[in-house]
Amino acid sequence: MSAHPRLSINQATIKHASLREAIDATVRQGVQSIGLWREPVAELGLAESARVLGDSGLRFSSHCRGGFVTMAEGAERRAAIDDNRRAIEEAATLAAAGADGSSASLIIVAGGIPDGSRDLAGSRGRLEEAIAELAPEAEAAGVTLVLEPLHPMYASDRAVLSTLKQALDLADRVGSPAVGVVIDAFHVWWDPDAEEQIARAGRDGRIASYQVCDWATPLPADVLLSRHLPGAGVIDFAELTRWVGEAGYTGDVEVEVFNAELWAKDFDEAVADTVEAFGAHVGGHLAVPVRS
């Protein structure tokens, strides 16, 4: 099966690949776009990563990840916000190196409730303060800070932002065009307000990314590794993809899967499996081409 032109391989799907290995496997399987993670970019170096990406001819769909800024004010928080500034620079550099249609999107995972705290509202407030501080710098760099609400089971340790409505309300309060959202199937499929909030995100021009992977139970002991390729679980990708399309999103669609069995496969085999699953369960519901 040939790769759908809007498919992007998020590097987490082949987590153990170096940046060069991930790019090479993506190109060999005929995929046109890739989303990168900061750790492999740092290992190779930003300038060399940009060169390798540029030479590959791939689009750049997103940079993962910034965020984790919910701690109380102090040296640790200042260091985290400064690290997000570096991530903004990385996203801008990589997007400039990618092929036409690349997206200068920095995925933002909020962070959880700080150790020893029970202050959920305060944690969310500190996230908002950090986004408000970073948004002018992101806008100046041409980068979108892409808020990613995570399933509520991650609220304590990874993301105090749990729904699209929360993310869009935060974006409205910050009031910057540099703040967007990602619609991640794994995290929003259960939400009874998903259709309404996806439409709202489209009207507001805030959909910066669409990520797909499937939900299946029982969940593993490490719930971070509970994602599956599309078609292996219960998510209705026809419906969800239609909502995203009707909201006006025409960009790359990333497959981002945290799954130990998939990670154990040869990189080319894992990407080939992703191409097949995407084509069978998502690609047929995409009616418009990637943005140019």
C-alpha positions, -999 to 999 in steps of 0.1 A, spaced: 0 0 0 14 34 -9 15 60 18 -12 86 20 1 120 10 -11 136 43 4 109 66 32 120 89 52 97 111 56 111 145 90 99 157 76 85 189 61 57 167 96 45 161 110 58 194 143 39 194 154 53 160 179 80 158 169 111 139 188 99 108 173 64 111 138 78 115 141 100 85 156 73 64 128 48 73 101 74 66 116 82 32 120 45 22 84 38 30 72 67 8 59 89 36 62 126 29 62 141 64 77 136 98 72 150 133 104 151 154 112 149 191 137 172 209 159 145 224 170 130 190 174 165 176 197 174 206 217 142 202 225 151 166 226 188 170 201 214 158 221 226 128 229 190 116 193 179 122 180 207 101 204 198 73 195 162 74 158 171 74 162 195 45 182 169 24 154 143 30 127 164 12 103 156 40 78 181 54 81 188 91 48 184 109 56 192 145 82 194 172 77 175 205 77 188 230 75 218 252 55 225 283 59 210 318 56 244 334 32 239 362 56 241 391 57 271 416 77 302 407 114 297 413 146 285 397 131 252 384 102 271 367 125 297 352 147 269 338 116 251 324 104 283 307 138 290 293 139 255 279 106 262 262 123 292 246 149 269 232 122 246 219 106 275 201 139 283 183 143 246 174 108 244 159 114 275 138 147 262 125 134 228 116 102 241 100 124 264 78 145 233 68 115 211 59 98 209 25 69 232 14 39 226 37 60 223 69 45 235 101 63 255 128 43 237 156 57 231 190 35 206 209 29 217 245 22 191 272 11 210 303 28 190 331 11 175 361 5 186 397 39 193 414 51 167 439 36 173 473 8 195 460 -29 190 456 -35 223 439 -50 214 405 -64 249 399 -31 265 407 -12 242 384 -36 251 355 -31 288 364 7 285 362 4 268 328 -16 297 315 8 322 329 37 304 312 19 303 278 11 340 281 48 347 288 60 326 259 33 335 233 49 368 221 82 351 216 66 323 197 46 347 175 78 367 167 95 334 157 66 323 136 59 293 158 26 280 171 24 268 208 2 238 203 -17 229 235 -23 192 238 -51 182 262 -44 147 275 -69 121 286 -79 127 323 -60 96 335 -28 117 330 -40 148 349 -20 141 380 14 135 365 15 147 329 -11 172 319 -35 192 340 -51 202 307 -77 174 300 -102 187 274 -103 207 242 -126 231 258 -100 238 286 -73 243 259 -94 266 238 -106 286 268 -70 291 278 -61 301 243 -89 327 243 -78 342 276 -42 345 264 -55 360 232 -25 353 210 -27 339 174 4 319 183 -15 296 206 -33 266 189 -44 231 198 -38 196 186 -67 172 183 -52 138 194 -77 110 188 -64 90 218 -71 119 242 -104 133 229 -124 103 215 -143 99 247 -153 135 252 -190 142 246 -182 178 236 -155 168 211 -176 176 180 -186 210 193 -151 219 205 -134 208 172 -158 230 153 -150 258 177 -113 253 172 -118 255 134 -138 287 136 -112 302 158 -83 291 135 -66 272 163 -63 237 149 -25 233 144 -23 195 143 -43 163 141 -28 131 156 -42 96 154 -38 64 173 -62 40 188 -76 31 222 -80 -5 233 -84 -22 267 -72 -36 289 -46 -9 294 -11 -20 302 5 -14 336 23 16 321 -6 36 307 18 58 288 23 28 265 -14 21 258 -17 35 223 -23 14 192 -22 18 155 -55 29 140 -80 1 136 -68 -19 166 -93 -3 191 -126 14 195 -121 49 181 -144 59 152 -118 75 129 -144 81 101 -165 103 124 -136 121 141 -117 127 109 -149 141 93 -153 165 122 -117 177 118 -121 181 81 -153 200 84 -135 223 109 -112 233 80 -80 214 89 -60 205 58 -26 198 72 -5 167 79 -20 140 101 5 124 125 4 89 137 19 90 172 19 56 189 36 47 223 35 9 221 63 -15 233 54 -41 207 56 -16 178 88 -2 192 104 -37 192 99 -40 154 124 -31 127 120 6 119 110 0 83 85 -27 94 70 -3 120 66 25 94 51 1 68 26 -12 94 17 25 101 13 32 64 -11 3 61 -32 10 92 -35 47 83 -45 39 48 -71 14 59 -87 34 87 -79 71 83 -67 81 49 -100 73 31 -117 99 52 -94 127 43 -109 147 15 -85 175 10 -47 177 4 -20 189 27 -17 227 30 9 243 7 
